[in-house]
Amino acid sequence: MAKHMTYEGFLDEVTTLITEKYDVADEVAIAMVMRAQEDGFFSGHDDTPQICTLDRAHEDARTVFKKYKPA
């Protein structure tokens, strides 16, 4: 079974993965994650912390980058 993270730790991991995978500045990655959070993208993660795994963080980093990357 995959180890899950806290909600806050999960958001930090998604942000870190975006900076590492897509070579964007920390501030840009933080802004993308914050926009996704404001849109409710992570609402299920807060309700069900068991989905806050490293594998899911990789998936969500990819999705957040595709949807919220700067023009």
C-alpha positions in Angstrom: 0.0 0.0 0.0 1.3 3.4 -0.9 2.2 5.8 1.9 0.0 8.9 2.0 1.0 12.4 2.8 -0.8 15.2 4.6 -2.8 17.5 2.4 -0.3 20.3 2.8 2.6 18.0 2.2 0.9 16.7 -0.9 0.5 20.2 -2.3 4.2 20.9 -1.6 5.2 17.8 -3.4 3.0 18.7 -6.5 4.6 22.1 -6.5 8.1 20.7 -6.3 7.4 18.2 -9.0 6.2 20.9 -11.3 9.4 22.9 -10.8 11.6 19.8 -11.4 9.7 18.3 -14.4 8.8 21.4 -16.3 11.7 23.7 -15.3 9.6 26.6 -14.0 10.4 29.0 -11.2 9.0 28.2 -7.7 6.8 31.2 -7.8 5.2 30.1 -11.1 4.6 26.5 -9.8 3.1 27.9 -6.5 0.8 30.1 -8.5 -0.4 27.2 -10.6 -1.1 25.0 -7.6 -2.9 27.9 -5.9 -5.1 28.4 -8.9 -5.9 24.7 -9.1 -6.7 24.7 -5.4 -9.0 27.7 -5.8 -10.8 25.9 -8.7 -11.4 22.9 -6.4 -9.0 20.6 -8.2 -7.7 19.3 -4.9 -10.9 19.2 -2.9 -11.1 15.4 -2.9 -7.6 15.2 -1.7 -8.4 17.1 1.5 -11.5 14.9 2.1 -9.7 11.6 1.4 -6.1 11.9 2.4 -5.4 8.3 1.3 -5.2 9.5 -2.2 -2.3 11.9 -1.3 0.5 9.5 -2.5 3.7 10.2 -4.4 2.2 8.4 -7.5 -0.8 10.7 -7.4 1.4 13.7 -6.9 3.2 12.9 -10.2 -0.2 12.6 -12.0 -1.6 15.8 -10.5 1.6 17.7 -11.3 1.2 16.7 -14.9 -2.5 17.7 -15.0 -2.0 21.0 -13.1 0.9 22.0 -15.4 -1.2 21.2 -18.5 -4.2 23.1 -17.3 -2.7 26.1 -15.5 0.7 26.7 -17.2 1.3 30.4 -18.1 0.6 31.3 -21.7 
